[in-house]
Amino acid sequence: MASKKKRVYLFEEGAASMNAELGGKGANLAEMTNLGMPVPPGFTIDTATCNEYLAAGDKMPQGLWEDVDAALRVVEERAGKGFGDPQNPLLVSVRSGAKFSMPGMMDTVLNLGLNPVTIEGLIAGTGNPRFAYDGYRRFVMMFSDIVLSNDFPKLKKEHFEEIFNALKAKVGAKQDTDVGAEDLAVLVGQFKEYFQKQTGYEFPDEPKEQLRLAIEAVFKSWNNPRAFTYRNAEKIPHDLGTAVNVQTMVFGNMGDDSGTGVAFTRDAATGEKMLYGEYLMNAQGEDVVAGVRTPMPISDLKDQNPKLYKQFETIAQKLEKHYRNMQDIEFTIEKGRLYILQCRNGKRTPAAAIRIAVDQAKEKLITKDEAVLRVEASQLEGAMHPQLKDVTKQKDKAIAKGLNAGPGAATGMAAFDADTAARLGKGGRNEQIILVSAETTPDDIHGMLAAQGVLTSRGGRTSHAALVARQFGIPTICGCGELSINGAKRQFTVGDTTISEGDWITIDGTTGVVYKGQLPIEASAITGEFAELMEWADKARKLMVWTNADSPEQAAEAVRNGAEGIGLCRTEHMFLGDRVPIVQRMILAEDDKVRQKALDQLLPLQKADFLGIFEAMEGRPVVVRLIDPPLHEFLPNHSEVQQQVYVERILNPTSKKLAKLEALLSKLEEMHEANPMLGLRGCRLSIVFPQIVQMQVSAIIGAACDLKARDLDVHPEIMIPLVGHVNELKHLRGQLEQVAKDTMKAAGVKVDYKFGTMIEIPRACLTADEIAREAEFFSFGTNDLTQMAFGISRDDAGGFLPQYLEKKILKEDPTVSIDVEGVGKLMRLCVDLAKQANPKIKLGICGEHGGDPASVKFCHTLGLTYVSCSPKRVPVARLAAAQAALEEKAA
Amino acid sequence: MASKKKRVYLFEEGAASMNAELGGKGANLAEMTNLGMPVPPGFTIDTATCNEYLAAGDKMPQGLWEDVDAALRVVEERAGKGFGDPQNPLLVSVRSGAKFSMPGMMDTVLNLGLNPVTIEGLIAGTGNPRFAYDGYRRFVMMFSDIVLSNDFPKLKKEHFEEIFNALKAKVGAKQDTDVGAEDLAVLVGQFKEYFQKQTGYEFPDEPKEQLRLAIEAVFKSWNNPRAFTYRNAEKIPHDLGTAVNVQTMVFGNMGDDSGTGVAFTRDAATGEKMLYGEYLMNAQGEDVVAGVRTPMPISDLKDQNPKLYKQFETIAQKLEKHYRNMQDIEFTIEKGRLYILQCRNGKRTPAAAIRIAVDQAKEKLITKDEAVLRVEASQLEGAMHPQLKDVTKQKDKAIAKGLNAGPGAATGMAAFDADTAARLGKGGRNEQIILVSAETTPDDIHGMLAAQGVLTSRGGRTSHAALVARQFGIPTICGCGELSINGAKRQFTVGDTTISEGDWITIDGTTGVVYKGQLPIEASAITGEFAELMEWADKARKLMVWTNADSPEQAAEAVRNGAEGIGLCRTEHMFLGDRVPIVQRMILAEDDKVRQKALDQLLPLQKADFLGIFEAMEGRPVVVRLIDPPLHEFLPNHSEVQQQVYVERILNPTSKKLAKLEALLSKLEEMHEANPMLGLRGCRLSIVFPQIVQMQVSAIIGAACDLKARDLDVHPEIMIPLVGHVNELKHLRGQLEQVAKDTMKAAGVKVDYKFGTMIEIPRACLTADEIAREAEFFSFGTNDLTQMAFGISRDDAGGFLPQYLEKKILKEDPTVSIDVEGVGKLMRLCVDLAKQANPKIKLGICGEHGGDPASVKFCHTLGLTYVSCSPKRVPVARLAAAQAALEEKAA
């Protein structure tokens, strides 16, 4: 005979540290009990017992029932009630609870212990027969569904609901609440009858039999298919087992000296230190949820029952102190006695998260490092963008959901093309505008900048629209496939809703939800605590945070947000606007002389661009990426020119205009590419047309020389994009070093500059040792690297990526957060090879991932020098970098 | 004092094995001398001496000159001539010769030893003053250019040519040969005068001074920039040094008992065992090259001088036996005495290579394994395609050069679109047609199949045109960027040439050259020796060779060529032809019912396709790839529909046709992708539209069941393309296994089938362990893998890849031969991870690289199970696989 094992733990026998044995829920109830909190008494059967039961082929271990019985007797005593007692019945809840929270496991059974006898005791106690019978019918349904429907599928909840619906029809009730106590009593009878018909057994009335069946059901649920699949997916071991929690039910609806409520230890919206929450007297939790009665603010309890309020306040403070975090506490008052049912770290708005963390550090409740770890970096962004006011109240106005591509909320009148948006929006009639379009192209920038927000039906989080959105801080939703846009009719439809040009819509780029109408928006300011938190973060982090900025304005904003350099200055935006005609002349030039003339015109303009940016960065390093996109992006749209040609051919077949258009069309067709992403761009373009980058390097170094001559500090770093083979870099660097030297010689000034490359092609990672020998820095272009490693075009991903996320084929969007398993492996390979070959090399990242907290943390583990992200995300990256360093220190 | 080192080796003191010391050329001359061949006497200064010279700062090592002098005395004695002797002067050639043949090193100086005195002896000996003075003026020019122009750039050859041209103008000579002996004597004087003017020195007349200067020039040339760069690129160490070869000149133009010629020990065209070559009496080698006199076949020498012929024949046989390979021998007869100047392995046609290897093995000259190693696998393909007859004679008809995309020659009339080609070509008027087009799409297949050959101005070796070309064995040139095609005028121009529709052109898809006019083509048959060689190869190889085939005809051809399975059966071709309307109905279906109806129509058609292929493969495994390309590839061309809409809008704005066209256009726009290569295709398509692949699996398994029911053997392997994440495979395989089971259940038959995936996305390689656990086989799709690892679209590479190859940024086209450093690294990573995770997994390759010999060898080292290539390339792959195994054994 085996020695007697301890299987059943009264709450007071456990602790938070025993979550492996007692499960998360059981351990937490034990912890609160031992803190002296008034937790309704109960006990937990440990996880080992579950394994014993299953290993024995679903057999209750010998002696278990005796132990349960003994624990139950202690609980009866504590509760002052008896299990099955006709006058003062003890009712219990039975819940599963594994070490990790796990969907697919058995749900809660409430009110266990009810039967035709104990119901009378409950009615006597509450004076509320309707409540008692409602609890009874719920118990029969829940017990049947949860405990037995695996063996008897006809016992699923929906079958009982059908019976209930039939009864409601018969008595003429519209809602559940319209059915009275007597009818509910009839319903309980019908339920039990149905149960017997399906199972061949009477519904178990004996409370201990109910309890035994419920406990066994919890054990068995450990191996139900959904739980099994979940553990496989999450790599949770299958041998942990689940605990079973049996706890006394308490009721807040036993009269005017009873009640229920929820409260936070600090204001969850602002972070202010005060009790914050609501309660309702003579009510159950579900009454609050149902919204039949309006709950009162917790502060009212102070007047209504100062003693109880004081007791609760003391408990709340004790819990916050114990858990060292703001708590969300559920409580019930049963006949004047306070019970704590649950406490957990409270959810809070981004602004509150910051304030609470900083306050708690100042109160010495936590350390500054802990404060830094307390605020989720991704939340930070939410604290920096305009937000929808009272989101929850607007739910019914939501009409569609797309990808949350550019955070922040915006409201405006729908405009269906960029020109209209520009005409009506900022700089035009100054109306509030939301640009709605299938997708956006570089030609649409004027419209995007004039709009409050952008909404597209195609494209992913790194589509053109999304990139521009984040770059310029425009709230944007992309890839909202539900929209059916009719450009000709200038409207879109989604479901039954039609939005025409000029109709108001509101978008929340933080969540991706589109609303009908003009909803209230609130700006969010960076508070004093925010700055303090950032200061603490900066002390902790090792990664530098740089920014992606293409203009002096963006550079200045980024510096204000704490950027320590520019990691990506894209030069192609400098080819737009009023320079387009010159750029087009350059591209369409039939001979080198004409091309050179156009480039000579561009040189002083580009030089002025760089001067402005270098000045704004005040001596911080600036990585300038040489021209990257295919040249056809700067030419008129192919399909539009085609249309003009077709039309002209019919209407004016002999016009000079036609000849000119046809020549342009022919050039466009010559330059057309099947997959421009993988075509003539980046360094390839520069190898075929070296004059453009020669002009650019001349402009960069020329601008730097000018500043140097004025005794200002400047550190340009020239980045050659899209290198896949070391020889590409060698070839170009050779030419461009010469240009740099010539430019400095002409200016009579020496400048500290670097040459490096963007690592964005898988092959570059695989051969990083060779490339590192020819570069002074690497910057991971994780947008393209992800696209190529995954074989997914960011512009086309809208066709399947949303489905992938929905079907859990991918857990996360790899264009948002670095795919550590795949792309990350490639990056690590690259870092290892590069550092071996060139220990002095500087490594950074400038893809969109540079502003994603999880990716920033990954970059920290890679040992990069810096991450670079859009100006708005700089604080996010600073915090994430600090957290990565602190987490590493703790590990 | 250092001990005396041996620096100078008479030819008889060396051997072939001493190529590090004597350089390749010196070692070979030594070897021939020691074989008793009548090699003109001479000596070699070793490579160490060159290093000594350079290390000392360009100083002749002490004692070297004494050693040279001593060797020279032996040579004088052997030659029976004296260096500087006025009556019987010894003239020598001086040549560099490093261990590896190396461009940029010093060229040959001939006739060294000539001066105003020895020239008289030469005239007396040859009785030909013009020859003597021609040699003299060449010597002065060559010596100045090669020995001294590094220090004096004005001594470059072209400056002397100018002087010569001036003289020719003066004496009224059109060609060099029109200038007589006396004028040449004047020219020598002018050359020497020019020399003095440029250098300030007299031209050196003293033979030993000439020799010293020439030897030093050879030493110095080791470090000239071109040689240095070449060694860097080829990773040849810089400390090898070069040897110097000094050899007696012999002359074939010393009268009618002198002559010169070149002969092969076997027929270089057919491989027949016979002396094969040409000679010319009283002539120098350059006379043969200049084509002034027509040389005679070597067999004529038998009649003209049987003794000499016999001597030469014996020498030839001895050399072949010694070198164990067919030899290419240069000889000169000086006054009745035979000299062998050089011998090397002879170049041969593919057909000859096969016959010679097999014959020599049968003669026991070499082993069968050696025979297998002797034939270059890439040559084999040349033996299987129609070839241009007498290529060298057609040089002047060449008008352009593109990428050799589909091997074989073809001639026909130019047709500028697929419909015209189909109307005029095979199946139409049966004219011979070359389809000329900017590029081809799947819509053009009918035109390509009707043509003798295809010529495109865009696209690389793996563009659509090239893939189809190799699949169907159509001679094809792609990416011929020089062509300017004017589709409207139905013509193309290149340089001054304009080719209009109907004009004859000829293309050589093996070399990429385009010719004007109708040139003669010859078919090439697989001879008996070919089959024998293949049999020996099959015994040696470990890799299996499978084929890429989409039809029963291709499958049968591949089996005839030795294929052991199908590694890639593309199913999308089964969606073309008369099935297009059904396929389009399926794609454009607005609801699932309509779509399913179209799929139900396709099911029996696809099933019939598979039945035919399975039958043709007679029980060999067949890997069927489920649908891969984006659906819009099956729809009408977007830009054409657009044109129709624009035109219709103007001409018939209210027509029903317009409404229909607009609906189609709207659908096309909805499906349009910016980068279709990285878009909704492969398994992504199947996850979004599962019905298509469900139909395909039902057809595959259904066909297999039918054959099984007829007691025939069948092994389908179902391949899911474009998997980048294991969950894609899991998701689809789960669904499709069910379809397979359902289909077998319905048929009442069990079939042996496998599920696997194509590895064509970098991420799949990086996470191959996870994917391998869910797959029974992997097949590397190296076309896409190369595209994504390199970030290069095969359809757009024409814009820069040719320049990359020209500028040596890439040594080889990675779309032709696996890029071992980058893509290969990824493949090896994949193989290692996959085998660790699933030791039973079967690994193959089905990209175009599967037919490239270097890539096949790489696949052998990876330890793959099979390579799969187009039917025509199966023998190539068999041979390459055998060679890989034999080379490995030898290593």
Interface residues (C-beta under 8 A of the other chain):
Chain A: A438 S639 Q642 Q643 Y646 V647 I650 L651 E669 E673 A674 N675 P676 M677 L678 G679 L680 R684 L685 I687 V688 L722 G724 H725 N727 E728 H731 E760 I761 P762 R763 L766 T767 E770 D784 Q787 M788 A789 F790 G791 I792 S793 D795 D796 G799 F800 Q803 Y804 K807 K808 I809 L810 D819 E821 G822 V823 K825 L826
Chain B: A438 S639 Q642 Q643 Y646 V647 I650 L651 E669 E673 A674 N675 P676 M677 L678 G679 L680 R684 I687 V688 L722 G724 H725 N727 E728 H731 E760 I761 P762 R763 L766 T767 E770 D784 Q787 M788 A789 F790 G791 I792 S793 D795 D796 G799 F800 Q803 Y804 K807 K808 I809 L810 D819 E821 G822 V823 K825 L826
